[in-house]
Amino acid sequence: MRLSFSARSRPEGHVPTPAVRNPHEITSDYLMATCRFTVSCTCGASIDTRYIDEALEWRQLHQELGPLVDQLSQSTT
């Protein structure tokens, strides 16, 4: 089922909410001196491994699960 919403259906006084900045900006690097892959996030989480598949898996999992952890911590406080 496909639903489409047009901009005309908004109430007259509606003001769109600004986009929320993603607290999980992930960066990765390869350190040739130590032959290690490093992946770190702006939330403080990081991993240092010599296996590229482990680094890629960690990156994907953190992108998907990081925001869920934030929502969980907000709901418990």
All heavy atoms as a GROMACS GRO file, in nm:
protein
  606
    1MET      N    1   0.085  -0.116   0.000
    1MET     CA    2   0.000   0.000   0.000
    1MET      C    3   0.090   0.123   0.000
    1MET      O    4   0.185   0.130   0.076
    1MET     CB    5  -0.090  -0.002   0.123
    1MET     CG    6  -0.171   0.122   0.134
    1MET     SD    7  -0.300   0.127   0.258
    1MET     CE    8  -0.236   0.047   0.398
    2ARG      N    9   0.058   0.215  -0.084
    2ARG     CA   10   0.137   0.337  -0.094
    2ARG      C   11   0.053   0.455  -0.048
    2ARG      O   12  -0.057   0.476  -0.096
    2ARG     CB   13   0.182   0.357  -0.238
    2ARG     CG   14   0.264   0.483  -0.256
    2ARG     CD   15   0.305   0.500  -0.397
    2ARG     NE   16   0.408   0.400  -0.423
    2ARG     CZ   17   0.483   0.398  -0.529
    2ARG    NH1   18   0.466   0.488  -0.622
    2ARG    NH2   19   0.574   0.306  -0.545
    3LEU      N   20   0.106   0.529   0.048
    3LEU     CA   21   0.040   0.649   0.098
    3LEU      C   22   0.126   0.769   0.065
    3LEU      O   23   0.246   0.767   0.086
    3LEU     CB   24   0.021   0.642   0.249
    3LEU     CG   25  -0.066   0.526   0.300
    3LEU    CD1   26  -0.061   0.523   0.451
    3LEU    CD2   27  -0.207   0.541   0.252
    4SER      N   28   0.065   0.870   0.014
    4SER     CA   29   0.141   0.992  -0.014
    4SER      C   30   0.077   1.108   0.060
    4SER      O   31  -0.045   1.116   0.073
    4SER     CB   32   0.145   1.020  -0.164
    4SER     OG   33   0.015   1.042  -0.211
    5PHE      N   34   0.161   1.195   0.109
    5PHE     CA   35   0.115   1.312   0.183
    5PHE      C   36   0.162   1.435   0.110
    5PHE      O   37   0.279   1.447   0.074
    5PHE     CB   38   0.172   1.312   0.326
    5PHE     CG   39   0.129   1.194   0.406
    5PHE    CD1   40   0.209   1.081   0.415
    5PHE    CD2   41   0.007   1.193   0.470
    5PHE    CE1   42   0.170   0.972   0.488
    5PHE    CE2   43  -0.034   1.084   0.543
    5PHE     CZ   44   0.047   0.972   0.552
    6SER      N   45   0.074   1.525   0.089
    6SER     CA   46   0.113   1.648   0.022
    6SER      C   47   0.134   1.759   0.124
    6SER      O   48   0.080   1.755   0.234
    6SER     CB   49   0.006   1.690  -0.080
    6SER     OG   50  -0.111   1.728  -0.013
    7ALA      N   51   0.208   1.860   0.085
    7ALA     CA   52   0.235   1.973   0.173
    7ALA      C   53   0.108   2.055   0.197
    7ALA      O   54   0.098   2.127   0.295
    7ALA     CB   55   0.344   2.060   0.114
    8ARG      N   56   0.009   2.042   0.111
    8ARG     CA   57  -0.113   2.119   0.123
    8ARG      C   58  -0.202   2.070   0.236
    8ARG      O   59  -0.292   2.139   0.278
    8ARG     CB   60  -0.191   2.114  -0.008
    8ARG     CG   61  -0.123   2.194  -0.115
    8ARG     CD   62  -0.200   2.184  -0.243
    8ARG     NE   63  -0.126   2.091  -0.327
    8ARG     CZ   64  -0.178   2.008  -0.413
    8ARG    NH1   65  -0.306   2.003  -0.431
    8ARG    NH2   66  -0.102   1.928  -0.484
    9SER      N   67  -0.177   1.950   0.288
    9SER     CA   68  -0.264   1.896   0.392
    9SER      C   69  -0.226   1.943   0.532
    9SER      O   70  -0.288   1.906   0.629
    9SER     CB   71  -0.260   1.743   0.387
    9SER     OG   72  -0.130   1.697   0.418
   10ARG      N   73  -0.124   2.024   0.546
   10ARG     CA   74  -0.081   2.075   0.677
   10ARG      C   75  -0.175   2.185   0.725
   10ARG      O   76  -0.224   2.265   0.646
   10ARG     CB   77   0.060   2.131   0.668
   10ARG     CG   78   0.163   2.027   0.642
   10ARG     CD   79   0.301   2.089   0.642
   10ARG     NE   80   0.398   1.989   0.602
   10ARG     CZ   81   0.508   2.015   0.536
   10ARG    NH1   82   0.536   2.138   0.502
   10ARG    NH2   83   0.591   1.920   0.505
   11PRO      N   84  -0.194   2.193   0.856
   11PRO     CA   85  -0.273   2.305   0.909
   11PRO      C   86  -0.205   2.438   0.879
   11PRO      O   87  -0.084   2.444   0.860
   11PRO     CB   88  -0.275   2.278   1.060
   11PRO     CG   89  -0.235   2.136   1.077
   11PRO     CD   90  -0.154   2.099   0.958
   12GLU      N   91  -0.283   2.543   0.880
   12GLU     CA   92  -0.230   2.673   0.839
   12GLU      C   93  -0.119   2.725   0.929
   12GLU      O   94  -0.023   2.783   0.884
   12GLU     CB   95  -0.344   2.775   0.832
   12GLU     CG   96  -0.306   2.900   0.757
   12GLU     CD   97  -0.428   2.981   0.725
   12GLU    OE1   98  -0.524   2.925   0.671
   12GLU    OE2   99  -0.426   3.100   0.757
   13GLY      N  100  -0.126   2.701   1.058
   13GLY     CA  101  -0.026   2.752   1.151
   13GLY      C  102   0.089   2.656   1.175
   13GLY      O  103   0.172   2.677   1.263
   14HIS      N  104   0.097   2.549   1.098
   14HIS     CA  105   0.199   2.445   1.119
   14HIS      C  106   0.338   2.495   1.083
   14HIS      O  107   0.360   2.551   0.977
   14HIS     CB  108   0.166   2.322   1.035
   14HIS     CG  109   0.268   2.214   1.045
   14HIS    ND1  110   0.281   2.135   1.157
   14HIS    CD2  111   0.364   2.173   0.959
   14HIS    CE1  112   0.379   2.050   1.138
   14HIS    NE2  113   0.431   2.070   1.019
   15VAL      N  114   0.431   2.475   1.176
   15VAL     CA  115   0.571   2.509   1.151
   15VAL      C  116   0.650   2.378   1.156
   15VAL      O  117   0.645   2.306   1.255
   15VAL     CB  118   0.625   2.608   1.258
   15VAL    CG1  119   0.772   2.638   1.236
   15VAL    CG2  120   0.543   2.734   1.257
   16PRO      N  121   0.725   2.344   1.049
   16PRO     CA  122   0.800   2.218   1.051
   16PRO      C  123   0.910   2.220   1.156
   16PRO      O  124   0.971   2.324   1.182
   16PRO     CB  125   0.859   2.208   0.910
   16PRO     CG  126   0.852   2.344   0.854
   16PRO     CD  127   0.742   2.416   0.926
   17THR      N  128   0.932   2.106   1.219
   17THR     CA  129   1.036   2.097   1.320
   17THR      C  130   1.172   2.087   1.252
   17THR      O  131   1.184   2.024   1.146
   17THR     CB  132   1.015   1.974   1.410
   17THR    OG1  133   1.012   1.857   1.327
   17THR    CG2  134   0.887   1.984   1.488
   18PRO      N  135   1.275   2.148   1.309
   18PRO     CA  136   1.408   2.140   1.247
   18PRO      C  137   1.463   1.998   1.256
   18PRO      O  138   1.428   1.921   1.346
   18PRO     CB  139   1.492   2.237   1.330
   18PRO     CG  140   1.419   2.251   1.459
   18PRO     CD  141   1.274   2.228   1.430
   19ALA      N  142   1.549   1.964   1.164
   19ALA     CA  143   1.610   1.831   1.163
   19ALA      C  144   1.700   1.814   1.285
   19ALA      O  145   1.775   1.904   1.322
   19ALA     CB  146   1.691   1.812   1.036
   20VAL      N  147   1.690   1.700   1.348
   20VAL     CA  148   1.771   1.669   1.466
   20VAL      C  149   1.905   1.616   1.420
   20VAL      O  150   1.913   1.531   1.333
   20VAL     CB  151   1.698   1.565   1.554
   20VAL    CG1  152   1.783   1.528   1.674
   20VAL    CG2  153   1.564   1.617   1.596
   21ARG      N  154   2.011   1.667   1.479
   21ARG     CA  155   2.147   1.623   1.445
   21ARG      C  156   2.168   1.482   1.496
   21ARG      O  157   2.132   1.448   1.608
   21ARG     CB  158   2.251   1.716   1.506
   21ARG     CG  159   2.392   1.681   1.465
   21ARG     CD  160   2.491   1.777   1.527
   21ARG     NE  161   2.623   1.722   1.518
   21ARG     CZ  162   2.680   1.644   1.609
   21ARG    NH1  163   2.615   1.614   1.719
   21ARG    NH2  164   2.799   1.594   1.593
   22ASN      N  165   2.225   1.398   1.412
   22ASN     CA  166   2.251   1.260   1.450
   22ASN      C  167   2.371   1.255   1.543
   22ASN      O  168   2.482   1.293   1.505
   22ASN     CB  169   2.278   1.178   1.324
   22ASN     CG  170   2.297   1.032   1.353
   22ASN    OD1  171   2.282   0.987   1.466
   22ASN    ND2  172   2.329   0.957   1.250
   23PRO      N  173   2.354   1.206   1.667
   23PRO     CA  174   2.468   1.198   1.759
   23PRO      C  175   2.561   1.081   1.728
   23PRO      O  176   2.659   1.061   1.797
   23PRO     CB  177   2.400   1.180   1.895
   23PRO     CG  178   2.272   1.114   1.865
   23PRO     CD  179   2.230   1.165   1.730
   24HIS      N  180   2.532   1.007   1.624
   24HIS     CA  181   2.613   0.891   1.590
   24HIS      C  182   2.676   0.908   1.452
   24HIS      O  183   2.638   0.843   1.356
   24HIS     CB  184   2.530   0.763   1.596
   24HIS     CG  185   2.480   0.732   1.733
   24HIS    ND1  186   2.558   0.671   1.828
   24HIS    CD2  187   2.361   0.758   1.792
   24HIS    CE1  188   2.489   0.659   1.939
   24HIS    NE2  189   2.370   0.713   1.921
   25GLU      N  190   2.774   0.997   1.444
   25GLU     CA  191   2.850   1.016   1.321
   25GLU      C  192   2.973   0.925   1.330
   25GLU      O  193   3.060   0.945   1.414
   25GLU     CB  194   2.894   1.162   1.305
   25GLU     CG  195   2.779   1.261   1.296
   25GLU     CD  196   2.701   1.249   1.168
   25GLU    OE1  197   2.761   1.213   1.065
   25GLU    OE2  198   2.579   1.273   1.171
   26ILE      N  199   2.981   0.827   1.244
   26ILE     CA  200   3.085   0.725   1.252
   26ILE      C  201   3.195   0.755   1.152
   26ILE      O  202   3.169   0.785   1.036
   26ILE     CB  203   3.026   0.586   1.227
   26ILE    CG1  204   2.920   0.556   1.332
   26ILE    CG2  205   3.133   0.480   1.227
   26ILE    CD1  206   2.845   0.428   1.311
   27THR      N  207   3.319   0.747   1.199
   27THR     CA  208   3.436   0.763   1.114
   27THR      C  209   3.523   0.638   1.125
   27THR      O  210   3.524   0.571   1.228
   27THR     CB  211   3.520   0.886   1.153
   27THR    OG1  212   3.560   0.872   1.289
   27THR    CG2  213   3.440   1.014   1.137
   28SER      N  214   3.593   0.608   1.018
   28SER     CA  215   3.680   0.491   1.020
   28SER      C  216   3.813   0.525   0.956
   28SER      O  217   3.824   0.617   0.875
   28SER     CB  218   3.613   0.374   0.949
   28SER     OG  219   3.577   0.411   0.818
   29ASP      N  220   3.914   0.449   0.993
   29ASP     CA  221   4.048   0.475   0.943
   29ASP      C  222   4.128   0.345   0.946
   29ASP      O  223   4.095   0.252   1.019
   29ASP     CB  224   4.116   0.581   1.030
   29ASP     CG  225   4.239   0.640   0.963
   29ASP    OD1  226   4.256   0.621   0.841
   29ASP    OD2  227   4.316   0.707   1.034
   30TYR      N  228   4.234   0.341   0.867
   30TYR     CA  229   4.326   0.228   0.868
   30TYR      C  230   4.464   0.282   0.906
   30TYR      O  231   4.516   0.373   0.842
   30TYR     CB  232   4.332   0.160   0.731
   30TYR     CG  233   4.430   0.046   0.726
   30TYR    CD1  234   4.406  -0.071   0.795
   30TYR    CD2  235   4.548   0.057   0.654
   30TYR    CE1  236   4.495  -0.176   0.792
   30TYR    CE2  237   4.638  -0.047   0.650
   30TYR     CZ  238   4.611  -0.164   0.719
   30TYR     OH  239   4.700  -0.267   0.717
   31LEU      N  240   4.521   0.227   1.011
   31LEU     CA  241   4.653   0.270   1.058
   31LEU      C  242   4.758   0.176   1.000
   31LEU      O  243   4.769   0.060   1.041
   31LEU     CB  244   4.658   0.269   1.210
   31LEU     CG  245   4.550   0.353   1.280
   31LEU    CD1  246   4.557   0.332   1.430
   31LEU    CD2  247   4.568   0.499   1.245
   32MET      N  248   4.834   0.224   0.903
   32MET     CA  249   4.933   0.139   0.837
   32MET      C  250   5.048   0.101   0.930
   32MET      O  251   5.105  -0.007   0.917
   32MET     CB  252   4.986   0.207   0.712
   32MET     CG  253   4.880   0.220   0.606
   32MET     SD  254   4.941   0.264   0.447
   32MET     CE  255   5.003   0.111   0.386
   33ALA      N  256   5.081   0.187   1.024
   33ALA     CA  257   5.194   0.160   1.114
   33ALA      C  258   5.167   0.037   1.200
   33ALA      O  259   5.258  -0.041   1.228
   33ALA     CB  260   5.220   0.281   1.202
   34THR      N  261   5.041   0.017   1.240
   34THR     CA  262   5.008  -0.096   1.326
   34THR      C  263   4.920  -0.200   1.256
   34THR      O  264   4.884  -0.300   1.318
   34THR     CB  265   4.934  -0.047   1.453
   34THR    OG1  266   4.817   0.024   1.411
   34THR    CG2  267   5.023   0.041   1.537
   35CYS      N  268   4.885  -0.174   1.130
   35CYS     CA  269   4.797  -0.263   1.052
   35CYS      C  270   4.666  -0.290   1.125
   35CYS      O  271   4.624  -0.403   1.144
   35CYS     CB  272   4.866  -0.395   1.019
   35CYS     SG  273   5.012  -0.374   0.917
   36ARG      N  274   4.600  -0.183   1.168
   36ARG     CA  275   4.474  -0.194   1.244
   36ARG      C  276   4.368  -0.105   1.182
   36ARG      O  277   4.397   0.001   1.128
   36ARG     CB  278   4.495  -0.151   1.389
   36ARG     CG  279   4.610  -0.213   1.460
   36ARG     CD  280   4.591  -0.331   1.539
   36ARG     NE  281   4.486  -0.334   1.636
   36ARG     CZ  282   4.450  -0.449   1.692
   36ARG    NH1  283   4.510  -0.560   1.659
   36ARG    NH2  284   4.355  -0.451   1.780
   37PHE      N  285   4.246  -0.149   1.192
   37PHE     CA  286   4.130  -0.070   1.151
   37PHE      C  287   4.068  -0.009   1.275
   37PHE      O  288   4.049  -0.077   1.375
   37PHE     CB  289   4.025  -0.159   1.082
   37PHE     CG  290   4.073  -0.220   0.954
   37PHE    CD1  291   4.126  -0.348   0.953
   37PHE    CD2  292   4.065  -0.150   0.836
   37PHE    CE1  293   4.170  -0.406   0.836
   37PHE    CE2  294   4.110  -0.206   0.718
   37PHE     CZ  295   4.163  -0.334   0.718
   38THR      N  296   4.042   0.120   1.269
   38THR     CA  297   3.978   0.188   1.381
   38THR      C  298   3.846   0.247   1.333
   38THR      O  299   3.839   0.308   1.227
   38THR     CB  300   4.065   0.299   1.441
   38THR    OG1  301   4.093   0.394   1.340
   38THR    CG2  302   4.195   0.243   1.495
   39VAL      N  303   3.744   0.227   1.413
   39VAL     CA  304   3.612   0.284   1.386
   39VAL      C  305   3.569   0.354   1.514
   39VAL      O  306   3.574   0.295   1.621
   39VAL     CB  307   3.510   0.175   1.347
   39VAL    CG1  308   3.376   0.237   1.312
   39VAL    CG2  309   3.561   0.090   1.232
   40SER      N  310   3.530   0.480   1.501
   40SER     CA  311   3.488   0.553   1.620
   40SER      C  312   3.363   0.635   1.588
   40SER      O  313   3.338   0.671   1.474
   40SER     CB  314   3.600   0.643   1.672
   40SER     OG  315   3.642   0.731   1.571
   41CYS      N  316   3.288   0.662   1.692
   41CYS     CA  317   3.163   0.735   1.680
   41CYS      C  318   3.171   0.861   1.766
   41CYS      O  319   3.244   0.865   1.865
   41CYS     CB  320   3.048   0.645   1.726
   41CYS     SG  321   2.887   0.723   1.713
   42THR      N  322   3.091   0.961   1.730
   42THR     CA  323   3.091   1.085   1.807
   42THR      C  324   3.029   1.067   1.946
   42THR      O  325   3.048   1.151   2.033
   42THR     CB  326   3.015   1.196   1.732
   42THR    OG1  327   2.884   1.147   1.699
   42THR    CG2  328   3.088   1.237   1.607
   43CYS      N  329   2.960   0.955   1.968
   43CYS     CA  330   2.903   0.930   2.101
   43CYS      C  331   3.009   0.876   2.198
   43CYS      O  332   2.983   0.864   2.316
   43CYS     CB  333   2.786   0.832   2.093
   43CYS     SG  334   2.833   0.662   2.056
   44GLY      N  335   3.129   0.843   2.148
   44GLY     CA  336   3.237   0.796   2.233
   44GLY      C  337   3.271   0.650   2.215
   44GLY      O  338   3.374   0.604   2.262
   45ALA      N  339   3.187   0.574   2.149
   45ALA     CA  340   3.214   0.432   2.125
   45ALA      C  341   3.320   0.417   2.017
   45ALA      O  342   3.325   0.495   1.922
   45ALA     CB  343   3.087   0.361   2.084
   46SER      N  344   3.408   0.318   2.033
   46SER     CA  345   3.511   0.295   1.932
   46SER      C  346   3.555   0.149   1.936
   46SER      O  347   3.532   0.078   2.034
   46SER     CB  348   3.630   0.387   1.955
   46SER     OG  349   3.693   0.355   2.076
   47ILE      N  350   3.617   0.107   1.826
   47ILE     CA  351   3.672  -0.028   1.816
   47ILE      C  352   3.803  -0.019   1.741
   47ILE      O  353   3.820   0.064   1.652
   47ILE     CB  354   3.574  -0.125   1.748
   47ILE    CG1  355   3.628  -0.268   1.754
   47ILE    CG2  356   3.547  -0.084   1.606
   47ILE    CD1  357   3.531  -0.372   1.706
   48ASP      N  358   3.896  -0.104   1.780
   48ASP     CA  359   4.027  -0.112   1.718
   48ASP      C  360   4.054  -0.260   1.692
   48ASP      O  361   4.066  -0.338   1.786
   48ASP     CB  362   4.132  -0.051   1.812
   48ASP     CG  363   4.272  -0.054   1.755
   48ASP    OD1  364   4.287  -0.084   1.635
   48ASP    OD2  365   4.365  -0.026   1.830
   49THR      N  366   4.059  -0.299   1.566
   49THR     CA  367   4.074  -0.439   1.531
   49THR      C  368   4.164  -0.454   1.409
   49THR      O  369   4.183  -0.359   1.334
   49THR     CB  370   3.937  -0.505   1.505
   49THR    OG1  371   3.956  -0.643   1.476
   49THR    CG2  372   3.864  -0.438   1.391
   50ARG      N  373   4.217  -0.571   1.390
   50ARG     CA  374   4.298  -0.593   1.271
   50ARG      C  375   4.219  -0.662   1.161
   50ARG      O  376   4.270  -0.688   1.054
   50ARG     CB  377   4.422  -0.673   1.304
   50ARG     CG  378   4.399  -0.798   1.376
   50ARG     CD  379   4.528  -0.864   1.417
   50ARG     NE  380   4.494  -0.998   1.463
   50ARG     CZ  381   4.576  -1.098   1.465
   50ARG    NH1  382   4.699  -1.081   1.427
   50ARG    NH2  383   4.536  -1.214   1.507
   51TYR      N  384   4.090  -0.689   1.184
   51TYR     CA  385   4.004  -0.757   1.087
   51TYR      C  386   3.903  -0.660   1.028
   51TYR      O  387   3.824  -0.601   1.100
   51TYR     CB  388   3.931  -0.874   1.152
   51TYR     CG  389   4.024  -0.972   1.217
   51TYR    CD1  390   4.034  -0.980   1.355
   51TYR    CD2  391   4.105  -1.054   1.140
   51TYR    CE1  392   4.120  -1.070   1.415
   51TYR    CE2  393   4.192  -1.143   1.199
   51TYR     CZ  394   4.200  -1.151   1.336
   51TYR     OH  395   4.286  -1.238   1.395
   52ILE      N  396   3.905  -0.647   0.896
   52ILE     CA  397   3.816  -0.551   0.830
   52ILE      C  398   3.670  -0.593   0.843
   52ILE      O  399   3.581  -0.509   0.861
   52ILE     CB  400   3.854  -0.530   0.683
   52ILE    CG1  401   3.775  -0.412   0.627
   52ILE    CG2  402   3.835  -0.656   0.602
   52ILE    CD1  403   3.823  -0.363   0.493
   53ASP      N  404   3.641  -0.723   0.837
   53ASP     CA  405   3.502  -0.766   0.847
   53ASP      C  406   3.444  -0.736   0.985
   53ASP      O  407   3.327  -0.700   0.999
   53ASP     CB  408   3.486  -0.913   0.813
   53ASP     CG  409   3.573  -1.004   0.897
   53ASP    OD1  410   3.670  -0.956   0.957
   53ASP    OD2  411   3.543  -1.125   0.902
   54GLU      N  412   3.526  -0.745   1.088
   54GLU     CA  413   3.480  -0.711   1.223
   54GLU      C  414   3.452  -0.561   1.234
   54GLU      O  415   3.353  -0.519   1.292
   54GLU     CB  416   3.585  -0.752   1.326
   54GLU     CG  417   3.542  -0.730   1.469
   54GLU     CD  418   3.649  -0.776   1.568
   54GLU    OE1  419   3.748  -0.838   1.528
   54GLU    OE2  420   3.630  -0.748   1.687
   55ALA      N  421   3.538  -0.479   1.174
   55ALA     CA  422   3.519  -0.334   1.177
   55ALA      C  423   3.392  -0.294   1.101
   55ALA      O  424   3.314  -0.210   1.147
   55ALA     CB  425   3.640  -0.264   1.119
   56LEU      N  426   3.370  -0.356   0.985
   56LEU     CA  427   3.251  -0.324   0.906
   56LEU      C  428   3.123  -0.370   0.978
   56LEU      O  429   3.022  -0.299   0.976
   56LEU     CB  430   3.260  -0.390   0.768
   56LEU     CG  431   3.367  -0.334   0.676
   56LEU    CD1  432   3.380  -0.420   0.552
   56LEU    CD2  433   3.338  -0.190   0.640
   57GLU      N  434   3.127  -0.485   1.041
   57GLU     CA  435   3.011  -0.534   1.114
   57GLU      C  436   2.980  -0.442   1.233
   57GLU      O  437   2.864  -0.409   1.259
   57GLU     CB  438   3.035  -0.676   1.163
   57GLU     CG  439   2.916  -0.736   1.233
   57GLU     CD  440   2.940  -0.880   1.273
   57GLU    OE1  441   3.045  -0.937   1.240
   57GLU    OE2  442   2.852  -0.935   1.341
   58TRP      N  443   3.084  -0.400   1.306
   58TRP     CA  444   3.064  -0.310   1.420
   58TRP      C  445   3.003  -0.180   1.372
   58TRP      O  446   2.910  -0.127   1.436
   58TRP     CB  447   3.196  -0.283   1.490
   58TRP     CG  448   3.180  -0.203   1.615
   58TRP    CD1  449   3.160  -0.249   1.740
   58TRP    CD2  450   3.179  -0.059   1.626
   58TRP    NE1  451   3.148  -0.145   1.828
   58TRP    CE2  452   3.159  -0.028   1.761
   58TRP    CE3  453   3.194   0.045   1.534
   58TRP    CZ2  454   3.154   0.103   1.805
   58TRP    CZ3  455   3.188   0.175   1.580
   58TRP    CH2  456   3.169   0.203   1.714
   59ARG      N  457   3.052  -0.126   1.260
   59ARG     CA  458   3.000  -0.001   1.206
   59ARG      C  459   2.851  -0.013   1.174
   59ARG      O  460   2.770   0.071   1.211
   59ARG     CB  461   3.079   0.039   1.083
   59ARG     CG  462   3.031   0.166   1.018
   59ARG     CD  463   3.105   0.191   0.888
   59ARG     NE  464   3.060   0.313   0.828
   59ARG     CZ  465   3.124   0.428   0.834
   59ARG    NH1  466   3.238   0.436   0.897
   59ARG    NH2  467   3.075   0.535   0.776
   60GLN      N  468   2.814  -0.121   1.106
   60GLN     CA  469   2.674  -0.141   1.068
   60GLN      C  470   2.585  -0.159   1.192
   60GLN      O  471   2.478  -0.099   1.201
   60GLN     CB  472   2.661  -0.262   0.978
   60GLN     CG  473   2.520  -0.288   0.932
   60GLN     CD  474   2.509  -0.411   0.844
   60GLN    OE1  475   2.605  -0.483   0.825
   60GLN    NE2  476   2.391  -0.434   0.792
   61LEU      N  477   2.629  -0.239   1.287
   61LEU     CA  478   2.550  -0.260   1.408
   61LEU      C  479   2.533  -0.130   1.487
   61LEU      O  480   2.426  -0.102   1.539
   61LEU     CB  481   2.613  -0.368   1.495
   61LEU     CG  482   2.593  -0.511   1.449
   61LEU    CD1  483   2.678  -0.605   1.533
   61LEU    CD2  484   2.447  -0.549   1.455
   62HIS      N  485   2.640  -0.052   1.496
   62HIS     CA  486   2.631   0.072   1.573
   62HIS      C  487   2.540   0.173   1.504
   62HIS      O  488   2.467   0.246   1.571
   62HIS     CB  489   2.770   0.131   1.596
   62HIS     CG  490   2.769   0.242   1.697
   62HIS    ND1  491   2.754   0.219   1.832
   62HIS    CD2  492   2.775   0.377   1.682
   62HIS    CE1  493   2.754   0.334   1.895
   62HIS    NE2  494   2.765   0.431   1.807
   63GLN      N  495   2.542   0.177   1.372
   63GLN     CA  496   2.452   0.268   1.301
   63GLN      C  497   2.307   0.233   1.326
   63GLN      O  498   2.222   0.321   1.337
   63GLN     CB  499   2.479   0.264   1.150
   63GLN     CG  500   2.597   0.345   1.106
   63GLN     CD  501   2.619   0.337   0.957
   63GLN    OE1  502   2.593   0.236   0.894
   63GLN    NE2  503   2.669   0.444   0.900
   64GLU      N  504   2.276   0.104   1.335
   64GLU     CA  505   2.138   0.062   1.353
   64GLU      C  506   2.095   0.063   1.500
   64GLU      O  507   1.982   0.097   1.531
   64GLU     CB  508   2.118  -0.077   1.295
   64GLU     CG  509   2.136  -0.079   1.144
   64GLU     CD  510   2.128  -0.219   1.086
   64GLU    OE1  511   2.093  -0.313   1.161
   64GLU    OE2  512   2.157  -0.233   0.967
   65LEU      N  513   2.184   0.024   1.591
   65LEU     CA  514   2.145   0.008   1.730
   65LEU      C  515   2.177   0.128   1.818
   65LEU      O  516   2.118   0.143   1.924
   65LEU     CB  517   2.211  -0.117   1.789
   65LEU     CG  518   2.171  -0.248   1.722
   65LEU    CD1  519   2.248  -0.364   1.784
   65LEU    CD2  520   2.023  -0.270   1.730
   66GLY      N  521   2.269   0.214   1.776
   66GLY     CA  522   2.304   0.332   1.856
   66GLY      C  523   2.185   0.422   1.887
   66GLY      O  524   2.161   0.457   2.003
   67PRO      N  525   2.104   0.459   1.787
   67PRO     CA  526   1.987   0.542   1.816
   67PRO      C  527   1.885   0.472   1.907
   67PRO      O  528   1.818   0.536   1.986
   67PRO     CB  529   1.927   0.569   1.678
   67PRO     CG  530   2.044   0.557   1.585
   67PRO     CD  531   2.130   0.449   1.644
   68LEU      N  532   1.874   0.341   1.897
   68LEU     CA  533   1.782   0.268   1.984
   68LEU      C  534   1.827   0.274   2.129
   68LEU      O  535   1.745   0.285   2.221
   68LEU     CB  536   1.769   0.123   1.939
   68LEU     CG  537   1.706   0.102   1.802
   68LEU    CD1  538   1.711  -0.044   1.763
   68LEU    CD2  539   1.565   0.154   1.800
   69VAL      N  540   1.956   0.267   2.153
   69VAL     CA  541   2.009   0.278   2.289
   69VAL      C  542   1.980   0.417   2.345
   69VAL      O  543   1.943   0.431   2.461
   69VAL     CB  544   2.160   0.248   2.291
   69VAL    CG1  545   2.221   0.280   2.427
   69VAL    CG2  546   2.185   0.104   2.256
   70ASP      N  547   1.992   0.519   2.261
   70ASP     CA  548   1.960   0.655   2.305
   70ASP      C  549   1.813   0.666   2.345
   70ASP      O  550   1.781   0.726   2.448
   70ASP     CB  551   1.991   0.755   2.194
   70ASP     CG  552   2.138   0.766   2.164
   70ASP    OD1  553   2.220   0.722   2.248
   70ASP    OD2  554   2.173   0.817   2.056
   71GLN      N  555   1.725   0.608   2.267
   71GLN     CA  556   1.582   0.612   2.299
   71GLN      C  557   1.554   0.536   2.428
   71GLN      O  558   1.473   0.581   2.510
   71GLN     CB  559   1.500   0.551   2.187
   71GLN     CG  560   1.496   0.634   2.062
   71GLN     CD  561   1.422   0.565   1.950
   71GLN    OE1  562   1.368   0.456   1.967
   71GLN    NE2  563   1.417   0.629   1.833
   72LEU      N  564   1.620   0.424   2.448
   72LEU     CA  565   1.599   0.346   2.569
   72LEU      C  566   1.646   0.422   2.692
   72LEU      O  567   1.579   0.424   2.793
   72LEU     CB  568   1.673   0.212   2.558
   72LEU     CG  569   1.659   0.118   2.676
   72LEU    CD1  570   1.513   0.075   2.691
   72LEU    CD2  571   1.747  -0.003   2.658
   73SER      N  572   1.761   0.487   2.683
   73SER     CA  573   1.813   0.561   2.798
   73SER      C  574   1.725   0.683   2.829
   73SER      O  575   1.712   0.722   2.944
   73SER     CB  576   1.957   0.603   2.775
   73SER     OG  577   1.967   0.694   2.669
   74GLN      N  578   1.664   0.743   2.728
   74GLN     CA  579   1.575   0.856   2.751
   74GLN      C  580   1.445   0.813   2.817
   74GLN      O  581   1.388   0.884   2.898
   74GLN     CB  582   1.544   0.928   2.621
   74GLN     CG  583   1.660   1.004   2.565
   74GLN     CD  584   1.629   1.063   2.427
   74GLN    OE1  585   1.521   1.044   2.373
   74GLN    NE2  586   1.724   1.134   2.372
   75SER      N  587   1.397   0.694   2.783
   75SER     CA  588   1.270   0.649   2.839
   75SER      C  589   1.283   0.601   2.983
   75SER      O  590   1.186   0.598   3.056
   75SER     CB  591   1.213   0.536   2.753
   75SER     OG  592   1.294   0.421   2.761
   76THR      N  593   1.405   0.566   3.029
   76THR     CA  594   1.422   0.518   3.165
   76THR      C  595   1.452   0.632   3.263
   76THR      O  596   1.449   0.611   3.382
   76THR     CB  597   1.535   0.414   3.174
   76THR    OG1  598   1.657   0.474   3.128
   76THR    CG2  599   1.500   0.291   3.093
   77THR      N  600   1.482   0.751   3.212
   77THR     CA  601   1.512   0.862   3.302
   77THR      C  602   1.392   0.950   3.322
   77THR      O  603   1.294   0.946   3.260
   77THR     CB  604   1.628   0.949   3.249
   77THR    OG1  605   1.594   0.996   3.119
   77THR    CG2  606   1.755   0.870   3.249
   0.00000   0.00000   0.00000
